[in-house]
């Protein structure tokens, strides 16, 4: 969950739980900032590594239930300081997080990222983030012409009668 300093007060928007930019701090919802946060990104990497290990186990690779459980138990246990230190040494963000996840999952360390490329976590995470951002965005966009709530800095005339609003998925 949110670390101290991630909600309200002078440190609002700081930390690993929120995407930070001048535009995000002015216009994005807390939920949208979280979807684009470091915590969400790296937790998604861990979830993808877990799904990979589960699939590999199903295919007969020597991956134990204990290793799978250890990974499940540590999905949210992200040591950002350790990951930053590992990245300085390795000069590779994915491998830094493989090592950091392996540190809190010593029994599973050898199977984390097994057979995958960096694109496995990078590209799939980007797609998951974009899908989840759209899940937040579309309902607001679809209701923008009806309740006065707008997500984008568009005037109501540019939204009125738009074919995108008429084909709203809601």
Rosetta constraint file for C-alpha pairs under 8 A:
AtomPair CA 1 CA 17 HARMONIC 7.89 0.50
AtomPair CA 2 CA 6 HARMONIC 5.88 0.50
AtomPair CA 2 CA 7 HARMONIC 7.47 0.50
AtomPair CA 2 CA 17 HARMONIC 5.98 0.50
AtomPair CA 3 CA 15 HARMONIC 7.24 0.50
AtomPair CA 3 CA 17 HARMONIC 7.30 0.50
AtomPair CA 5 CA 9 HARMONIC 7.34 0.50
AtomPair CA 5 CA 10 HARMONIC 7.92 0.50
AtomPair CA 5 CA 11 HARMONIC 5.05 0.50
AtomPair CA 5 CA 12 HARMONIC 5.96 0.50
AtomPair CA 5 CA 13 HARMONIC 7.61 0.50
AtomPair CA 5 CA 14 HARMONIC 6.36 0.50
AtomPair CA 5 CA 15 HARMONIC 7.08 0.50
AtomPair CA 6 CA 11 HARMONIC 6.59 0.50
AtomPair CA 6 CA 12 HARMONIC 5.17 0.50
AtomPair CA 6 CA 13 HARMONIC 5.41 0.50
AtomPair CA 6 CA 14 HARMONIC 5.49 0.50
AtomPair CA 6 CA 15 HARMONIC 6.07 0.50
AtomPair CA 6 CA 17 HARMONIC 6.60 0.50
AtomPair CA 6 CA 18 HARMONIC 7.24 0.50
AtomPair CA 7 CA 11 HARMONIC 7.49 0.50
AtomPair CA 7 CA 12 HARMONIC 5.06 0.50
AtomPair CA 7 CA 13 HARMONIC 6.80 0.50
AtomPair CA 8 CA 12 HARMONIC 4.73 0.50
AtomPair CA 8 CA 13 HARMONIC 7.94 0.50
AtomPair CA 13 CA 17 HARMONIC 7.78 0.50
AtomPair CA 13 CA 18 HARMONIC 5.64 0.50
AtomPair CA 13 CA 19 HARMONIC 7.25 0.50
AtomPair CA 13 CA 20 HARMONIC 6.29 0.50
AtomPair CA 13 CA 25 HARMONIC 7.15 0.50
AtomPair CA 14 CA 18 HARMONIC 6.81 0.50
AtomPair CA 14 CA 20 HARMONIC 7.29 0.50
AtomPair CA 16 CA 37 HARMONIC 6.18 0.50
AtomPair CA 16 CA 38 HARMONIC 5.22 0.50
AtomPair CA 16 CA 39 HARMONIC 5.36 0.50
AtomPair CA 17 CA 33 HARMONIC 7.88 0.50
AtomPair CA 17 CA 34 HARMONIC 5.65 0.50
AtomPair CA 17 CA 37 HARMONIC 5.41 0.50
AtomPair CA 17 CA 38 HARMONIC 6.51 0.50
AtomPair CA 17 CA 39 HARMONIC 5.44 0.50
AtomPair CA 17 CA 40 HARMONIC 7.33 0.50
AtomPair CA 18 CA 30 HARMONIC 7.35 0.50
AtomPair CA 18 CA 33 HARMONIC 4.87 0.50
AtomPair CA 18 CA 34 HARMONIC 4.63 0.50
AtomPair CA 18 CA 35 HARMONIC 7.78 0.50
AtomPair CA 18 CA 36 HARMONIC 6.95 0.50
AtomPair CA 18 CA 37 HARMONIC 4.59 0.50
AtomPair CA 18 CA 38 HARMONIC 7.25 0.50
AtomPair CA 18 CA 39 HARMONIC 7.87 0.50
AtomPair CA 19 CA 24 HARMONIC 7.10 0.50
AtomPair CA 19 CA 33 HARMONIC 4.66 0.50
AtomPair CA 19 CA 34 HARMONIC 6.24 0.50
AtomPair CA 19 CA 35 HARMONIC 7.83 0.50
AtomPair CA 19 CA 36 HARMONIC 5.33 0.50
AtomPair CA 19 CA 37 HARMONIC 4.41 0.50
AtomPair CA 19 CA 38 HARMONIC 7.21 0.50
AtomPair CA 20 CA 24 HARMONIC 6.25 0.50
AtomPair CA 20 CA 25 HARMONIC 6.75 0.50
AtomPair CA 20 CA 33 HARMONIC 7.44 0.50
AtomPair CA 20 CA 37 HARMONIC 7.92 0.50
AtomPair CA 21 CA 25 HARMONIC 6.16 0.50
AtomPair CA 22 CA 26 HARMONIC 6.44 0.50
AtomPair CA 23 CA 27 HARMONIC 5.89 0.50
AtomPair CA 23 CA 28 HARMONIC 7.32 0.50
AtomPair CA 24 CA 28 HARMONIC 4.68 0.50
AtomPair CA 24 CA 29 HARMONIC 7.80 0.50
AtomPair CA 24 CA 33 HARMONIC 6.83 0.50
AtomPair CA 27 CA 151 HARMONIC 7.88 0.50
AtomPair CA 28 CA 32 HARMONIC 6.08 0.50
AtomPair CA 28 CA 33 HARMONIC 6.37 0.50
AtomPair CA 29 CA 33 HARMONIC 6.26 0.50
AtomPair CA 30 CA 34 HARMONIC 6.16 0.50
AtomPair CA 31 CA 35 HARMONIC 6.37 0.50
AtomPair CA 31 CA 136 HARMONIC 7.85 0.50
AtomPair CA 32 CA 36 HARMONIC 6.57 0.50
AtomPair CA 32 CA 133 HARMONIC 6.33 0.50
AtomPair CA 32 CA 136 HARMONIC 7.04 0.50
AtomPair CA 33 CA 37 HARMONIC 6.10 0.50
AtomPair CA 34 CA 39 HARMONIC 7.80 0.50
AtomPair CA 34 CA 40 HARMONIC 6.61 0.50
AtomPair CA 35 CA 40 HARMONIC 5.89 0.50
AtomPair CA 35 CA 41 HARMONIC 7.74 0.50
AtomPair CA 35 CA 129 HARMONIC 6.23 0.50
AtomPair CA 35 CA 132 HARMONIC 7.10 0.50
AtomPair CA 35 CA 133 HARMONIC 6.56 0.50
AtomPair CA 36 CA 40 HARMONIC 6.71 0.50
AtomPair CA 36 CA 41 HARMONIC 6.99 0.50
AtomPair CA 36 CA 129 HARMONIC 6.80 0.50
AtomPair CA 37 CA 41 HARMONIC 6.28 0.50
AtomPair CA 38 CA 42 HARMONIC 6.05 0.50
AtomPair CA 39 CA 43 HARMONIC 5.87 0.50
AtomPair CA 39 CA 78 HARMONIC 7.83 0.50
AtomPair CA 40 CA 44 HARMONIC 6.00 0.50
AtomPair CA 41 CA 45 HARMONIC 6.39 0.50
AtomPair CA 41 CA 125 HARMONIC 6.62 0.50
AtomPair CA 41 CA 129 HARMONIC 7.71 0.50
AtomPair CA 42 CA 46 HARMONIC 6.36 0.50
AtomPair CA 42 CA 78 HARMONIC 7.87 0.50
AtomPair CA 42 CA 97 HARMONIC 7.73 0.50
AtomPair CA 43 CA 47 HARMONIC 6.25 0.50
AtomPair CA 43 CA 75 HARMONIC 6.03 0.50
AtomPair CA 43 CA 76 HARMONIC 6.20 0.50
AtomPair CA 43 CA 78 HARMONIC 7.65 0.50
AtomPair CA 44 CA 48 HARMONIC 6.14 0.50
AtomPair CA 44 CA 125 HARMONIC 6.23 0.50
AtomPair CA 45 CA 49 HARMONIC 6.26 0.50
AtomPair CA 45 CA 121 HARMONIC 5.37 0.50
AtomPair CA 45 CA 122 HARMONIC 7.64 0.50
AtomPair CA 45 CA 125 HARMONIC 6.62 0.50
AtomPair CA 46 CA 50 HARMONIC 6.17 0.50
AtomPair CA 46 CA 71 HARMONIC 7.91 0.50
AtomPair CA 46 CA 75 HARMONIC 5.82 0.50
AtomPair CA 46 CA 101 HARMONIC 7.59 0.50
AtomPair CA 47 CA 51 HARMONIC 6.22 0.50
AtomPair CA 47 CA 75 HARMONIC 6.70 0.50
AtomPair CA 48 CA 52 HARMONIC 6.07 0.50
AtomPair CA 48 CA 121 HARMONIC 6.54 0.50
AtomPair CA 49 CA 53 HARMONIC 6.17 0.50
AtomPair CA 49 CA 112 HARMONIC 6.00 0.50
AtomPair CA 49 CA 113 HARMONIC 5.73 0.50
AtomPair CA 49 CA 121 HARMONIC 7.73 0.50
AtomPair CA 50 CA 54 HARMONIC 6.19 0.50
AtomPair CA 50 CA 68 HARMONIC 6.85 0.50
AtomPair CA 50 CA 71 HARMONIC 6.35 0.50
AtomPair CA 50 CA 72 HARMONIC 7.00 0.50
AtomPair CA 50 CA 112 HARMONIC 7.69 0.50
AtomPair CA 51 CA 55 HARMONIC 6.13 0.50
AtomPair CA 52 CA 56 HARMONIC 6.07 0.50
AtomPair CA 52 CA 113 HARMONIC 7.57 0.50
AtomPair CA 52 CA 114 HARMONIC 7.99 0.50
AtomPair CA 53 CA 57 HARMONIC 6.03 0.50
AtomPair CA 53 CA 63 HARMONIC 7.14 0.50
AtomPair CA 53 CA 68 HARMONIC 7.03 0.50
AtomPair CA 53 CA 111 HARMONIC 6.97 0.50
AtomPair CA 53 CA 112 HARMONIC 7.19 0.50
AtomPair CA 53 CA 113 HARMONIC 7.96 0.50
AtomPair CA 53 CA 114 HARMONIC 7.58 0.50
AtomPair CA 54 CA 58 HARMONIC 6.26 0.50
AtomPair CA 54 CA 68 HARMONIC 6.94 0.50
AtomPair CA 55 CA 59 HARMONIC 6.31 0.50
AtomPair CA 56 CA 60 HARMONIC 6.48 0.50
AtomPair CA 56 CA 61 HARMONIC 5.54 0.50
AtomPair CA 56 CA 63 HARMONIC 7.46 0.50
AtomPair CA 57 CA 61 HARMONIC 5.01 0.50
AtomPair CA 57 CA 62 HARMONIC 6.54 0.50
AtomPair CA 57 CA 63 HARMONIC 5.28 0.50
AtomPair CA 57 CA 64 HARMONIC 7.44 0.50
AtomPair CA 63 CA 67 HARMONIC 6.69 0.50
AtomPair CA 63 CA 68 HARMONIC 7.55 0.50
AtomPair CA 63 CA 111 HARMONIC 7.38 0.50
AtomPair CA 64 CA 68 HARMONIC 6.50 0.50
AtomPair CA 65 CA 69 HARMONIC 6.06 0.50
AtomPair CA 66 CA 70 HARMONIC 6.09 0.50
AtomPair CA 66 CA 107 HARMONIC 7.81 0.50
AtomPair CA 67 CA 71 HARMONIC 6.34 0.50
AtomPair CA 67 CA 105 HARMONIC 7.80 0.50
AtomPair CA 67 CA 107 HARMONIC 5.77 0.50
AtomPair CA 67 CA 108 HARMONIC 4.69 0.50
AtomPair CA 68 CA 72 HARMONIC 6.27 0.50
AtomPair CA 68 CA 108 HARMONIC 7.26 0.50
AtomPair CA 69 CA 73 HARMONIC 6.08 0.50
AtomPair CA 70 CA 74 HARMONIC 6.47 0.50
AtomPair CA 70 CA 105 HARMONIC 5.84 0.50
AtomPair CA 70 CA 107 HARMONIC 7.38 0.50
AtomPair CA 70 CA 108 HARMONIC 6.86 0.50
AtomPair CA 71 CA 75 HARMONIC 6.31 0.50
AtomPair CA 71 CA 105 HARMONIC 6.21 0.50
AtomPair CA 71 CA 108 HARMONIC 6.85 0.50
AtomPair CA 74 CA 78 HARMONIC 7.78 0.50
AtomPair CA 74 CA 101 HARMONIC 7.74 0.50
AtomPair CA 74 CA 104 HARMONIC 6.89 0.50
AtomPair CA 74 CA 105 HARMONIC 7.15 0.50
AtomPair CA 77 CA 104 HARMONIC 7.62 0.50
AtomPair CA 78 CA 100 HARMONIC 7.58 0.50
AtomPair CA 78 CA 101 HARMONIC 7.27 0.50
AtomPair CA 79 CA 83 HARMONIC 6.29 0.50
AtomPair CA 79 CA 100 HARMONIC 6.93 0.50
AtomPair CA 80 CA 84 HARMONIC 6.12 0.50
AtomPair CA 81 CA 85 HARMONIC 6.29 0.50
AtomPair CA 82 CA 86 HARMONIC 6.08 0.50
AtomPair CA 82 CA 100 HARMONIC 6.45 0.50
AtomPair CA 83 CA 87 HARMONIC 6.04 0.50
AtomPair CA 83 CA 96 HARMONIC 5.44 0.50
AtomPair CA 83 CA 97 HARMONIC 5.68 0.50
AtomPair CA 83 CA 99 HARMONIC 7.81 0.50
AtomPair CA 83 CA 100 HARMONIC 5.65 0.50
AtomPair CA 84 CA 88 HARMONIC 6.28 0.50
AtomPair CA 84 CA 96 HARMONIC 7.46 0.50
AtomPair CA 85 CA 89 HARMONIC 6.52 0.50
AtomPair CA 86 CA 90 HARMONIC 5.92 0.50
AtomPair CA 86 CA 91 HARMONIC 7.83 0.50
AtomPair CA 86 CA 96 HARMONIC 4.86 0.50
AtomPair CA 86 CA 97 HARMONIC 7.80 0.50
AtomPair CA 86 CA 99 HARMONIC 7.48 0.50
AtomPair CA 86 CA 100 HARMONIC 7.57 0.50
AtomPair CA 87 CA 91 HARMONIC 4.93 0.50
AtomPair CA 87 CA 92 HARMONIC 5.52 0.50
AtomPair CA 87 CA 93 HARMONIC 5.53 0.50
AtomPair CA 87 CA 95 HARMONIC 7.61 0.50
AtomPair CA 87 CA 96 HARMONIC 4.89 0.50
AtomPair CA 90 CA 95 HARMONIC 7.28 0.50
AtomPair CA 90 CA 96 HARMONIC 6.61 0.50
AtomPair CA 91 CA 96 HARMONIC 7.93 0.50
AtomPair CA 92 CA 96 HARMONIC 6.08 0.50
AtomPair CA 93 CA 97 HARMONIC 6.39 0.50
AtomPair CA 94 CA 98 HARMONIC 6.17 0.50
AtomPair CA 94 CA 118 HARMONIC 6.11 0.50
AtomPair CA 94 CA 121 HARMONIC 7.92 0.50
AtomPair CA 95 CA 99 HARMONIC 6.15 0.50
AtomPair CA 96 CA 100 HARMONIC 6.17 0.50
AtomPair CA 97 CA 101 HARMONIC 5.87 0.50
AtomPair CA 98 CA 102 HARMONIC 5.99 0.50
AtomPair CA 98 CA 109 HARMONIC 7.87 0.50
AtomPair CA 98 CA 112 HARMONIC 6.48 0.50
AtomPair CA 98 CA 113 HARMONIC 6.93 0.50
AtomPair CA 99 CA 103 HARMONIC 6.06 0.50
AtomPair CA 99 CA 109 HARMONIC 7.50 0.50
AtomPair CA 100 CA 104 HARMONIC 6.92 0.50
AtomPair CA 101 CA 105 HARMONIC 6.14 0.50
AtomPair CA 101 CA 109 HARMONIC 7.35 0.50
AtomPair CA 101 CA 112 HARMONIC 7.90 0.50
AtomPair CA 102 CA 106 HARMONIC 5.45 0.50
AtomPair CA 102 CA 107 HARMONIC 7.99 0.50
AtomPair CA 102 CA 108 HARMONIC 6.54 0.50
AtomPair CA 102 CA 109 HARMONIC 4.06 0.50
AtomPair CA 102 CA 110 HARMONIC 7.59 0.50
AtomPair CA 102 CA 112 HARMONIC 7.03 0.50
AtomPair CA 103 CA 109 HARMONIC 7.10 0.50
AtomPair CA 105 CA 109 HARMONIC 5.81 0.50
AtomPair CA 108 CA 112 HARMONIC 6.35 0.50
AtomPair CA 110 CA 114 HARMONIC 7.45 0.50
AtomPair CA 113 CA 117 HARMONIC 7.62 0.50
AtomPair CA 116 CA 120 HARMONIC 6.06 0.50
AtomPair CA 117 CA 121 HARMONIC 7.66 0.50
AtomPair CA 118 CA 122 HARMONIC 6.11 0.50
AtomPair CA 119 CA 123 HARMONIC 5.21 0.50
AtomPair CA 119 CA 124 HARMONIC 7.51 0.50
AtomPair CA 120 CA 124 HARMONIC 5.98 0.50
AtomPair CA 121 CA 125 HARMONIC 5.69 0.50
AtomPair CA 122 CA 126 HARMONIC 6.25 0.50
AtomPair CA 123 CA 127 HARMONIC 6.39 0.50
AtomPair CA 124 CA 128 HARMONIC 6.18 0.50
AtomPair CA 125 CA 129 HARMONIC 6.00 0.50
AtomPair CA 126 CA 130 HARMONIC 6.12 0.50
AtomPair CA 127 CA 131 HARMONIC 6.08 0.50
AtomPair CA 128 CA 132 HARMONIC 6.10 0.50
AtomPair CA 129 CA 133 HARMONIC 5.97 0.50
AtomPair CA 130 CA 134 HARMONIC 6.12 0.50
AtomPair CA 131 CA 135 HARMONIC 6.25 0.50
AtomPair CA 132 CA 136 HARMONIC 6.51 0.50
AtomPair CA 133 CA 137 HARMONIC 6.07 0.50
AtomPair CA 134 CA 138 HARMONIC 5.65 0.50
AtomPair CA 135 CA 139 HARMONIC 7.21 0.50
AtomPair CA 136 CA 140 HARMONIC 7.19 0.50
AtomPair CA 137 CA 141 HARMONIC 6.11 0.50
AtomPair CA 137 CA 151 HARMONIC 7.52 0.50
AtomPair CA 138 CA 142 HARMONIC 5.93 0.50
AtomPair CA 138 CA 168 HARMONIC 7.74 0.50
AtomPair CA 138 CA 169 HARMONIC 7.89 0.50
AtomPair CA 139 CA 143 HARMONIC 6.22 0.50
AtomPair CA 139 CA 170 HARMONIC 7.07 0.50
AtomPair CA 140 CA 144 HARMONIC 5.91 0.50
AtomPair CA 140 CA 149 HARMONIC 7.18 0.50
AtomPair CA 140 CA 150 HARMONIC 6.86 0.50
AtomPair CA 140 CA 151 HARMONIC 6.41 0.50
AtomPair CA 141 CA 145 HARMONIC 7.88 0.50
AtomPair CA 141 CA 150 HARMONIC 6.65 0.50
AtomPair CA 141 CA 151 HARMONIC 6.40 0.50
AtomPair CA 141 CA 165 HARMONIC 7.52 0.50
AtomPair CA 142 CA 165 HARMONIC 5.52 0.50
AtomPair CA 142 CA 168 HARMONIC 5.71 0.50
AtomPair CA 142 CA 170 HARMONIC 7.61 0.50
AtomPair CA 143 CA 147 HARMONIC 6.07 0.50
AtomPair CA 143 CA 148 HARMONIC 7.92 0.50
AtomPair CA 143 CA 149 HARMONIC 6.99 0.50
AtomPair CA 143 CA 150 HARMONIC 7.93 0.50
AtomPair CA 144 CA 148 HARMONIC 5.67 0.50
AtomPair CA 144 CA 149 HARMONIC 4.83 0.50
AtomPair CA 144 CA 150 HARMONIC 4.75 0.50
AtomPair CA 144 CA 151 HARMONIC 7.31 0.50
AtomPair CA 144 CA 159 HARMONIC 7.93 0.50
AtomPair CA 145 CA 149 HARMONIC 7.49 0.50
AtomPair CA 145 CA 150 HARMONIC 7.72 0.50
AtomPair CA 145 CA 156 HARMONIC 6.75 0.50
AtomPair CA 145 CA 159 HARMONIC 6.61 0.50
AtomPair CA 145 CA 160 HARMONIC 6.39 0.50
AtomPair CA 150 CA 154 HARMONIC 7.66 0.50
AtomPair CA 154 CA 158 HARMONIC 6.47 0.50
AtomPair CA 154 CA 159 HARMONIC 7.34 0.50
AtomPair CA 155 CA 159 HARMONIC 7.08 0.50
AtomPair CA 156 CA 160 HARMONIC 6.00 0.50
AtomPair CA 158 CA 162 HARMONIC 7.46 0.50
AtomPair CA 159 CA 165 HARMONIC 7.59 0.50
AtomPair CA 161 CA 165 HARMONIC 7.26 0.50
AtomPair CA 161 CA 166 HARMONIC 7.45 0.50
AtomPair CA 162 CA 166 HARMONIC 6.65 0.50
AtomPair CA 163 CA 167 HARMONIC 6.27 0.50
AtomPair CA 164 CA 168 HARMONIC 6.30 0.50
